Amino acid sequence: MATLSEIYTMEEAALHNTKEDCWVVIDGKVYDVSAYLDEHPGGDDVLLTATGKDATDEFEDAGHSKSARELMEKFCIGRLTNLRKPFPE
């Protein structure tokens, strides 16, 4: 399992919304799934439409298996904060 030392805002995660750089947020964790897009059984569109929002409900509704849940942990890069980062002065 990845260490969750990196903290991201939803705004930061939402910036990573292309095929080359795709992050999704599920259960408060941030996943970089860029390398997995072509392998995702549901197609890359499912993951690309999950960027920029909390995709927990969609993930749960899809009925992912235990092995899918274990696989996704290797893509975990940090966790989400609900605080906004301050603007630099």
N, CA, C and O atoms as a GROMACS GRO file, in nm:
protein
  356
    1MET      N    1   0.084  -0.119   0.000
    1MET     CA    2   0.000   0.000   0.000
    1MET      C    3   0.088   0.124   0.000
    1MET      O    4   0.192   0.126   0.065
    2ALA      N    5   0.048   0.223  -0.070
    2ALA     CA    6   0.125   0.348  -0.080
    2ALA      C    7   0.121   0.423   0.053
    2ALA      O    8   0.023   0.414   0.128
    3THR      N    9   0.228   0.497   0.080
    3THR     CA   10   0.223   0.584   0.196
    3THR      C   11   0.141   0.706   0.159
    3THR      O   12   0.150   0.756   0.047
    4LEU      N   13   0.063   0.752   0.252
    4LEU     CA   14  -0.028   0.862   0.223
    4LEU      C   15   0.025   0.992   0.279
    4LEU      O   16  -0.049   1.069   0.340
    5SER      N   17   0.154   1.018   0.258
    5SER     CA   18   0.214   1.139   0.312
    5SER      C   19   0.182   1.261   0.226
    5SER      O   20   0.185   1.374   0.276
    6GLU      N   21   0.152   1.241   0.100
    6GLU     CA   22   0.118   1.354   0.014
    6GLU      C   23  -0.029   1.392   0.035
    6GLU      O   24  -0.117   1.306   0.039
    7ILE      N   25  -0.052   1.522   0.048
    7ILE     CA   26  -0.186   1.574   0.069
    7ILE      C   27  -0.222   1.662  -0.051
    7ILE      O   28  -0.144   1.749  -0.090
    8TYR      N   29  -0.340   1.639  -0.108
    8TYR     CA   30  -0.384   1.715  -0.224
    8TYR      C   31  -0.522   1.775  -0.197
    8TYR      O   32  -0.599   1.723  -0.116
    9THR      N   33  -0.551   1.884  -0.265
    9THR     CA   34  -0.686   1.940  -0.264
    9THR      C   35  -0.761   1.884  -0.384
    9THR      O   36  -0.699   1.833  -0.478
   10MET      N   37  -0.892   1.894  -0.382
   10MET     CA   38  -0.970   1.852  -0.497
   10MET      C   39  -0.935   1.937  -0.618
   10MET      O   40  -0.935   1.889  -0.732
   11GLU      N   41  -0.906   2.064  -0.594
   11GLU     CA   42  -0.868   2.153  -0.704
   11GLU      C   43  -0.741   2.104  -0.772
   11GLU      O   44  -0.730   2.107  -0.895
   12GLU      N   45  -0.644   2.059  -0.693
   12GLU     CA   46  -0.520   2.005  -0.750
   12GLU      C   47  -0.548   1.877  -0.828
   12GLU      O   48  -0.500   1.860  -0.941
   13ALA      N   49  -0.624   1.789  -0.770
   13ALA     CA   50  -0.656   1.662  -0.836
   13ALA      C   51  -0.729   1.687  -0.968
   13ALA      O   52  -0.706   1.616  -1.066
   14ALA      N   53  -0.816   1.786  -0.971
   14ALA     CA   54  -0.895   1.815  -1.091
   14ALA      C   55  -0.810   1.863  -1.207
   14ALA      O   56  -0.851   1.853  -1.323
   15LEU      N   57  -0.691   1.916  -1.179
   15LEU     CA   58  -0.603   1.963  -1.286
   15LEU      C   59  -0.544   1.848  -1.367
   15LEU      O   60  -0.495   1.868  -1.478
   16HIS      N   61  -0.549   1.729  -1.313
   16HIS     CA   62  -0.490   1.611  -1.377
   16HIS      C   63  -0.602   1.533  -1.444
   16HIS      O   64  -0.650   1.432  -1.392
   17ASN      N   65  -0.644   1.582  -1.560
   17ASN     CA   66  -0.766   1.531  -1.623
   17ASN      C   67  -0.750   1.497  -1.771
   17ASN      O   68  -0.844   1.512  -1.850
   18THR      N   69  -0.631   1.452  -1.808
   18THR     CA   70  -0.607   1.412  -1.946
   18THR      C   71  -0.564   1.266  -1.952
   18THR      O   72  -0.534   1.206  -1.848
   19LYS      N   73  -0.559   1.211  -2.072
   19LYS     CA   74  -0.514   1.072  -2.087
   19LYS      C   75  -0.369   1.055  -2.042
   19LYS      O   76  -0.330   0.948  -1.996
   20GLU      N   77  -0.290   1.160  -2.055
   20GLU     CA   78  -0.150   1.152  -2.017
   20GLU      C   79  -0.129   1.175  -1.868
   20GLU      O   80  -0.023   1.142  -1.814
   21ASP      N   81  -0.227   1.232  -1.802
   21ASP     CA   82  -0.214   1.273  -1.662
   21ASP      C   83  -0.352   1.269  -1.596
   21ASP      O   84  -0.421   1.371  -1.590
   22CYS      N   85  -0.392   1.152  -1.547
   22CYS     CA   86  -0.528   1.132  -1.499
   22CYS      C   87  -0.529   1.087  -1.353
   22CYS      O   88  -0.480   0.980  -1.319
   23TRP      N   89  -0.586   1.173  -1.268
   23TRP     CA   90  -0.602   1.140  -1.126
   23TRP      C   91  -0.750   1.126  -1.094
   23TRP      O   92  -0.833   1.200  -1.146
   24VAL      N   93  -0.781   1.030  -1.007
   24VAL     CA   94  -0.917   1.015  -0.956
   24VAL      C   95  -0.913   1.010  -0.804
   24VAL      O   96  -0.813   0.972  -0.744
   25VAL      N   97  -1.023   1.050  -0.742
   25VAL     CA   98  -1.035   1.051  -0.596
   25VAL      C   99  -1.145   0.953  -0.556
   25VAL      O  100  -1.259   0.962  -0.601
   26ILE      N  101  -1.106   0.858  -0.470
   26ILE     CA  102  -1.200   0.757  -0.421
   26ILE      C  103  -1.175   0.737  -0.272
   26ILE      O  104  -1.061   0.713  -0.231
   27ASP      N  105  -1.279   0.746  -0.194
   27ASP     CA  106  -1.269   0.728  -0.048
   27ASP      C  107  -1.160   0.813   0.015
   27ASP      O  108  -1.090   0.768   0.106
   28GLY      N  109  -1.146   0.936  -0.032
   28GLY     CA  110  -1.050   1.028   0.027
   28GLY      C  111  -0.906   1.005  -0.014
   28GLY      O  112  -0.816   1.073   0.037
   29LYS      N  113  -0.883   0.911  -0.103
   29LYS     CA  114  -0.748   0.885  -0.153
   29LYS      C  115  -0.737   0.933  -0.298
   29LYS      O  116  -0.835   0.932  -0.372
   30VAL      N  117  -0.617   0.975  -0.336
   30VAL     CA  118  -0.592   1.024  -0.471
   30VAL      C  119  -0.511   0.918  -0.546
   30VAL      O  120  -0.408   0.870  -0.496
   31TYR      N  121  -0.558   0.884  -0.664
   31TYR     CA  122  -0.494   0.781  -0.745
   31TYR      C  123  -0.452   0.839  -0.879
   31TYR      O  124  -0.530   0.907  -0.946
   32ASP      N  125  -0.327   0.812  -0.919
   32ASP     CA  126  -0.280   0.848  -1.053
   32ASP      C  127  -0.299   0.724  -1.139
   32ASP      O  128  -0.218   0.631  -1.134
   33VAL      N  129  -0.404   0.724  -1.219
   33VAL     CA  130  -0.438   0.607  -1.300
   33VAL      C  131  -0.396   0.623  -1.447
   33VAL      O  132  -0.443   0.549  -1.534
   34SER      N  133  -0.310   0.718  -1.473
   34SER     CA  134  -0.266   0.745  -1.611
   34SER      C  135  -0.215   0.619  -1.680
   34SER      O  136  -0.250   0.593  -1.795
   35ALA      N  137  -0.134   0.541  -1.612
   35ALA     CA  138  -0.074   0.422  -1.671
   35ALA      C  139  -0.175   0.307  -1.685
   35ALA      O  140  -0.146   0.208  -1.752
   36TYR      N  141  -0.290   0.319  -1.623
   36TYR     CA  142  -0.390   0.212  -1.623
   36TYR      C  143  -0.506   0.237  -1.719
   36TYR      O  144  -0.589   0.148  -1.740
   37LEU      N  145  -0.512   0.354  -1.778
   37LEU     CA  146  -0.627   0.389  -1.862
   37LEU      C  147  -0.654   0.286  -1.971
   37LEU      O  148  -0.769   0.245  -1.990
   38ASP      N  149  -0.551   0.244  -2.043
   38ASP     CA  150  -0.571   0.151  -2.154
   38ASP      C  151  -0.606   0.010  -2.108
   38ASP      O  152  -0.658  -0.070  -2.186
   39GLU      N  153  -0.580  -0.021  -1.981
   39GLU     CA  154  -0.606  -0.154  -1.928
   39GLU      C  155  -0.739  -0.164  -1.853
   39GLU      O  156  -0.786  -0.274  -1.825
   40HIS      N  157  -0.799  -0.052  -1.820
   40HIS     CA  158  -0.922  -0.054  -1.739
   40HIS      C  159  -1.032  -0.128  -1.814
   40HIS      O  160  -1.066  -0.092  -1.927
   41PRO      N  161  -1.089  -0.233  -1.753
   41PRO     CA  162  -1.191  -0.313  -1.822
   41PRO      C  163  -1.313  -0.233  -1.867
   41PRO      O  164  -1.379  -0.271  -1.964
   42GLY      N  165  -1.345  -0.125  -1.797
   42GLY     CA  166  -1.461  -0.044  -1.834
   42GLY      C  167  -1.430   0.063  -1.936
   42GLY      O  168  -1.518   0.140  -1.974
   43GLY      N  169  -1.305   0.068  -1.982
   43GLY     CA  170  -1.263   0.169  -2.079
   43GLY      C  171  -1.209   0.294  -2.013
   43GLY      O  172  -1.238   0.320  -1.896
   44ASP      N  173  -1.130   0.369  -2.086
   44ASP     CA  174  -1.068   0.488  -2.029
   44ASP      C  175  -1.167   0.601  -2.003
   44ASP      O  176  -1.144   0.684  -1.916
   45ASP      N  177  -1.277   0.605  -2.078
   45ASP     CA  178  -1.376   0.712  -2.058
   45ASP      C  179  -1.432   0.712  -1.916
   45ASP      O  180  -1.461   0.818  -1.860
   46VAL      N  181  -1.448   0.594  -1.858
   46VAL     CA  182  -1.501   0.584  -1.722
   46VAL      C  183  -1.409   0.657  -1.625
   46VAL      O  184  -1.456   0.732  -1.539
   47LEU      N  185  -1.280   0.636  -1.639
   47LEU     CA  186  -1.184   0.702  -1.550
   47LEU      C  187  -1.171   0.850  -1.582
   47LEU      O  188  -1.163   0.932  -1.491
   48LEU      N  189  -1.168   0.884  -1.708
   48LEU     CA  190  -1.154   1.025  -1.746
   48LEU      C  191  -1.272   1.109  -1.699
   48LEU      O  192  -1.254   1.226  -1.662
   49THR      N  193  -1.391   1.053  -1.698
   49THR     CA  194  -1.507   1.129  -1.650
   49THR      C  195  -1.511   1.136  -1.498
   49THR      O  196  -1.590   1.212  -1.441
   50ALA      N  197  -1.426   1.058  -1.431
   50ALA     CA  198  -1.422   1.059  -1.284
   50ALA      C  199  -1.327   1.165  -1.230
   50ALA      O  200  -1.320   1.184  -1.108
   51THR      N  201  -1.253   1.234  -1.316
   51THR     CA  202  -1.159   1.334  -1.266
   51THR      C  203  -1.233   1.459  -1.220
   51THR      O  204  -1.340   1.493  -1.270
   52GLY      N  205  -1.171   1.526  -1.122
   52GLY     CA  206  -1.226   1.654  -1.077
   52GLY      C  207  -1.341   1.646  -0.980
   52GLY      O  208  -1.402   1.748  -0.947
   53LYS      N  209  -1.372   1.525  -0.933
   53LYS     CA  210  -1.480   1.510  -0.836
   53LYS      C  211  -1.452   1.386  -0.752
   53LYS      O  212  -1.362   1.308  -0.782
   54ASP      N  213  -1.529   1.369  -0.646
   54ASP     CA  214  -1.519   1.249  -0.566
   54ASP      C  215  -1.594   1.139  -0.641
   54ASP      O  216  -1.715   1.147  -0.659
   55ALA      N  217  -1.522   1.037  -0.684
   55ALA     CA  218  -1.581   0.930  -0.764
   55ALA      C  219  -1.613   0.806  -0.681
   55ALA      O  220  -1.630   0.697  -0.736
   56THR      N  221  -1.622   0.822  -0.550
   56THR     CA  222  -1.646   0.708  -0.462
   56THR      C  223  -1.776   0.636  -0.496
   56THR      O  224  -1.778   0.514  -0.507
   57ASP      N  225  -1.884   0.709  -0.513
   57ASP     CA  226  -2.014   0.646  -0.542
   57ASP      C  227  -2.010   0.567  -0.672
   57ASP      O  228  -2.060   0.455  -0.678
   58GLU      N  229  -1.950   0.625  -0.776
   58GLU     CA  230  -1.940   0.555  -0.904
   58GLU      C  231  -1.857   0.429  -0.891
   58GLU      O  232  -1.891   0.325  -0.948
   59PHE      N  233  -1.747   0.438  -0.814
   59PHE     CA  234  -1.661   0.322  -0.793
   59PHE      C  235  -1.738   0.212  -0.721
   59PHE      O  236  -1.732   0.096  -0.762
   60GLU      N  237  -1.809   0.247  -0.616
   60GLU     CA  238  -1.885   0.148  -0.540
   60GLU      C  239  -1.999   0.089  -0.624
   60GLU      O  240  -2.025  -0.031  -0.617
   61ASP      N  241  -2.066   0.172  -0.702
   61ASP     CA  242  -2.177   0.125  -0.785
   61ASP      C  243  -2.132   0.026  -0.892
   61ASP      O  244  -2.211  -0.057  -0.936
   62ALA      N  245  -2.006   0.033  -0.932
   62ALA     CA  246  -1.955  -0.056  -1.037
   62ALA      C  247  -1.932  -0.198  -0.986
   62ALA      O  248  -1.914  -0.290  -1.066
   63GLY      N  249  -1.931  -0.216  -0.854
   63GLY     CA  250  -1.916  -0.351  -0.798
   63GLY      C  251  -1.778  -0.410  -0.820
   63GLY      O  252  -1.767  -0.526  -0.859
   64HIS      N  253  -1.675  -0.333  -0.795
   64HIS     CA  254  -1.538  -0.382  -0.814
   64HIS      C  255  -1.506  -0.500  -0.722
   64HIS      O  256  -1.550  -0.506  -0.608
   65SER      N  257  -1.428  -0.593  -0.775
   65SER     CA  258  -1.388  -0.711  -0.700
   65SER      C  259  -1.279  -0.677  -0.598
   65SER      O  260  -1.222  -0.568  -0.599
   66LYS      N  261  -1.252  -0.773  -0.511
   66LYS     CA  262  -1.145  -0.756  -0.412
   66LYS      C  263  -1.011  -0.737  -0.483
   66LYS      O  264  -0.930  -0.654  -0.442
   67SER      N  265  -0.987  -0.813  -0.589
   67SER     CA  266  -0.860  -0.801  -0.661
   67SER      C  267  -0.848  -0.665  -0.729
   67SER      O  268  -0.738  -0.610  -0.737
   68ALA      N  269  -0.958  -0.610  -0.777
   68ALA     CA  270  -0.954  -0.476  -0.838
   68ALA      C  271  -0.920  -0.372  -0.732
   68ALA      O  272  -0.844  -0.278  -0.758
   69ARG      N  273  -0.977  -0.388  -0.613
   69ARG     CA  274  -0.949  -0.295  -0.503
   69ARG      C  275  -0.802  -0.303  -0.461
   69ARG      O  276  -0.740  -0.202  -0.430
   70GLU      N  277  -0.748  -0.424  -0.460
   70GLU     CA  278  -0.607  -0.441  -0.425
   70GLU      C  279  -0.518  -0.381  -0.533
   70GLU      O  280  -0.417  -0.317  -0.502
   71LEU      N  281  -0.553  -0.401  -0.659
   71LEU     CA  282  -0.475  -0.348  -0.770
   71LEU      C  283  -0.469  -0.196  -0.766
   71LEU      O  284  -0.364  -0.138  -0.792
   72MET      N  285  -0.579  -0.132  -0.734
   72MET     CA  286  -0.581   0.014  -0.737
   72MET      C  287  -0.488   0.077  -0.634
   72MET      O  288  -0.445   0.191  -0.651
   73GLU      N  289  -0.455   0.004  -0.528
   73GLU     CA  290  -0.369   0.061  -0.424
   73GLU      C  291  -0.230   0.094  -0.478
   73GLU      O  292  -0.163   0.183  -0.425
   74LYS      N  293  -0.186   0.025  -0.582
   74LYS     CA  294  -0.053   0.056  -0.636
   74LYS      C  295  -0.052   0.190  -0.710
   74LYS      O  296   0.055   0.243  -0.741
   75PHE      N  297  -0.170   0.245  -0.739
   75PHE     CA  298  -0.180   0.374  -0.805
   75PHE      C  299  -0.206   0.489  -0.708
   75PHE      O  300  -0.216   0.605  -0.749
   76CYS      N  301  -0.217   0.457  -0.579
   76CYS     CA  302  -0.246   0.559  -0.478
   76CYS      C  303  -0.123   0.648  -0.458
   76CYS      O  304  -0.012   0.599  -0.434
   77ILE      N  305  -0.143   0.780  -0.469
   77ILE     CA  306  -0.031   0.874  -0.456
   77ILE      C  307  -0.046   0.967  -0.337
   77ILE      O  308   0.045   1.044  -0.307
   78GLY      N  309  -0.158   0.961  -0.268
   78GLY     CA  310  -0.177   1.048  -0.152
   78GLY      C  311  -0.322   1.050  -0.108
   78GLY      O  312  -0.402   0.965  -0.147
   79ARG      N  313  -0.352   1.148  -0.025
   79ARG     CA  314  -0.490   1.159   0.023
   79ARG      C  315  -0.541   1.300   0.002
   79ARG      O  316  -0.465   1.394  -0.023
   80LEU      N  317  -0.670   1.311   0.011
   80LEU     CA  318  -0.738   1.437  -0.015
   80LEU      C  319  -0.759   1.514   0.114
   80LEU      O  320  -0.787   1.456   0.219
   81THR      N  321  -0.744   1.645   0.106
   81THR     CA  322  -0.782   1.731   0.216
   81THR      C  323  -0.902   1.813   0.172
   81THR      O  324  -0.918   1.841   0.053
   82ASN      N  325  -0.985   1.851   0.265
   82ASN     CA  326  -1.096   1.938   0.227
   82ASN      C  327  -1.063   2.083   0.254
   82ASN      O  328  -1.150   2.170   0.245
   83LEU      N  329  -0.938   2.110   0.287
   83LEU     CA  330  -0.893   2.247   0.307
   83LEU      C  331  -0.831   2.299   0.178
   83LEU      O  332  -0.770   2.223   0.103
   84ARG      N  333  -0.847   2.426   0.154
   84ARG     CA  334  -0.783   2.487   0.038
   84ARG      C  335  -0.642   2.528   0.077
   84ARG      O  336  -0.619   2.576   0.188
   85LYS      N  337  -0.549   2.510  -0.015
   85LYS     CA  338  -0.413   2.556   0.011
   85LYS      C  339  -0.410   2.708  -0.004
   85LYS      O  340  -0.474   2.763  -0.094
   86PRO      N  341  -0.337   2.775   0.084
   86PRO     CA  342  -0.333   2.922   0.074
   86PRO      C  343  -0.260   2.967  -0.051
   86PRO      O  344  -0.168   2.900  -0.100
   87PHE      N  345  -0.302   3.080  -0.103
   87PHE     CA  346  -0.233   3.138  -0.218
   87PHE      C  347  -0.100   3.195  -0.172
   87PHE      O  348  -0.093   3.254  -0.064
   88PRO      N  349   0.005   3.178  -0.251
   88PRO     CA  350   0.133   3.238  -0.214
   88PRO      C  351   0.123   3.390  -0.215
   88PRO      O  352   0.053   3.448  -0.298
   89GLU      N  353   0.192   3.452  -0.123
   89GLU     CA  354   0.186   3.600  -0.115
   89GLU      C  355   0.294   3.663  -0.199
   89GLU      O  356   0.304   3.785  -0.205
   0.00000   0.00000   0.00000
